[in-house]
Amino acid sequence: MSIAFSETEERLELRRQVAKLASRYGRTYFVEKARSGRKTTELWLEIAKNGYLGINIPEEYGGGGGGIGDVAAVCEELAAQGCPLLLMVVSPAICGTVISRYGTEAQKQRWLPGICDGTGTMAFAITEPDAGTNTHNITTTARRDPQPDGGSAWVLRGQKIWISGVDEATHVLVVARTEDARTGRLKPCLFVVPTDAEGFESTAIPMEVVSPENQFQVFIDDVRLPADALVGDEDGGLVQLFAGLNPERIMAAAFSTGLARFALEKATAYAKERVVFSTPIGAHQAIAHPLAQSHIEIELARLMTQRAAALYDAGDEVAAGEAANMAKYAAAEAACDVVDRAVQTHGGNGVSQEYGMAGLLVATRVGRIAPVSREMILNFVSTHSLGLPKSY
């Protein structure tokens, strides 16, 4: 399959417009909201008003009709202006993609317009305390509950952890498991659960990351759902699940490269302005070379992210999966490295709140862990790309 390695002028203009919008808010706005416990609702709704939030969702449901590459570009440009919105990864990219692909017409009409205009933000719940990366060990279950009229409802029970933005979401797309009537084995299924449903509770997890978006542990105690809460085919299994996970990796890569660009821009500007011994510190190779190296690493990660998005939008699921994992790995490494170099470039100022570099150390470090650890990506590449024996 032939995939272009340059973005269209339309995509580049999208980047310019998102960057222009986000620059009116900037890092100061983002950090002030986070430290005061408030939300970035104004920015979220303005992104939606301009058509950027649901740009990957079909036009007939209020979206822009674009692909994952478009919404990844929006995510990256927001982060590059110091406003990394994690819910961009979750609501339009994961939930929007899954419902667009596998939802019924009624479900699309019900859920997608709210995802696009920002009024129906949807969270995504897959990770569990005892399952971690091993999604085959998920214990959240969904059982059928026959009704007097001959129909059936669903009853969900289980726990989830590290669920982003539950306090900002009206609904959560929950990964549960149902029993196969033929084999008795449990299979993954997806359900839309209202956050105000009886039996659905959440507890915020105290975090060191400076972000307005919170993480939660979720408790699902016999939550009753109508039959149409099931998204897609009950027997669709992992195919439906991975329709959301590949976009998740692409978006995570865009999130990391955006933060990396922000840190590099700040470090480069400081290296030009900071004068020691009558010379700008950027003239010294000890400063210049690490920053140049980061620029190379960031651009390589961006290129792989664009490739992954192009493959996904072209429908090449296998190649997109490999590229998405590689992009996520490369972007997280580049972001961690450049932020460390940016702090070092700033010297003592690098750990001050005034310059805002140190807070990025934790924010970018998360990219090596979530949504999938770099070790699991290396497992994937060693097994699927290199054909080496599986170690687990």
Protein Blocks (a to p, Z undefined) as FASTA:
>chain_A
ZZdfbdcfklmmmmmmmmmmmmmnommlmmmmmmnopacklmmmmmmmnopmmmmbcfkl
opaoiafklmmmmmmmmmmnopacfklmmmmmmmmmmmmmmmcfklmmmmmmmmmnopac
ccddfbdfklmmmlmlpcbdcdddddfkopacdddedddehiehklmpfbdcdddddddf
klopacdddddddfkbghiacdddddfbdcfbdcdddddehiacdfklpgcjfklmmmlm
mmmmmmmmmmmmmmmmmmmmmmmmmmmmmmmmmcgehiafklpmklmmmmmmmmmmmmmm
mmmmmmmmmmmmnopaklmmmmmmmmmmmmmmmmmmmmmmmmmmnmmmlmpfklommmmm
mmmmmmmmpmcdfklmmmmmmmmmnopacfZZ
